[in-house]
Amino acid sequence: MLIRYKTSEDGRAVKQAEIYQPQEHGISNDLIDADAFKIARRLRNHGHTAYVVGGAVRDLVLGKYPKDFDLVTDALPGRIRKLFRNSRVIGKRFRLVHIFFRDKIIEVSTFRAREAGGFNNVYGVVEEDVLRRDFTMNALYYCPIDRTVIDYVGGYRDIVEQRLKPVIPLERIFSEDPVRMVRALKYSTTTGAKMPWSLRRQLRRDIDRLEECSQSRMTEEVFKILLSGSAASILRMARKYKLLQYMLPEVDALLRTTRDYRKRFFHSMERLDAETNQRDEMHRSIALAHLCADYLYTLSEFRELRKIPFKEAYIELKRFIHPVVPANRDVEKALAYLLKRRKRYLQSGGW
């Protein structure tokens, strides 16, 4: 392992980062998305730094193939846009670039400044960017060209030793972004990392802040959970820590009051996890169908009808999953899927 140093104001050498070599971190470039590698290589060839960052590096360290590859660079959005014709600059509060391929989008962002001072689109350097990450395990930078992992916050050891540690100070981590509470439970469940007592205490203190979360943010987080392959265990954890009442309040209320529904619901989530882990990609509509099936078939006003009216059931499903607001086409596809499989579900007593 190499050590990167910086010079302090009084002239002393101060440790800045640990750099892990290929033989130490064990990441194979065979697990790197080919298009993500091409983006990094083109940026490097034009004089810029480029790293795979965040959850993708965490998964690579754990030997998993990441579902998404995000990159970060010192190139400004306009420069990235010029280098990649198949791209588009998005965002107002903070501009970043989506690079489009046939079957995916890869997000490339510019290093962010540690403190924006109230201004949007304030860019910085990697040493500042790392301090805006949520947890240490998501704060690693992997260069696929020279195959090194750069670690400014001890995240590599935290992954190996299964610790979930925040980068942002406790008193700010959830107040700045309440969705981090949902992510904390997700990361703890999927990696086996333990949340320290201080983090659990802060989560309980700030839990009501989830009411401030926008519907679009909550929708994205819920679908990430449903499509994670660990939905059953994550949702059990969300229920234990009382987050589910903000994520899916109707589901949470039924889980608290209806024992049979609770048994059916978690069986459906386990079935979803099994199917997700067997597929290369699970469609949102299928995940949504698993989420709603037990309610629609056994508890909704349509449960005893011979034929369920599509329009009325569509409206009811949207009410049931609120504040999650998926695309209308996904709700329609989920309902069509459920109506086709209703007879089989009722005959077998579940999925």
Beta strands, then each sheet from edge to edge (+ up, - down):
strand 1: 2-7
strand 2: 13-20
strand 3: 50-53
strand 4: 70-73
strand 5: 87-90
strand 6: 96-101
strand 7: 104-110
strand 8: 140-143
strand 9: 148-151
sheet 1: 1+ 2- 9+ 8- 3+ 4- 7- 6+ 5-
end
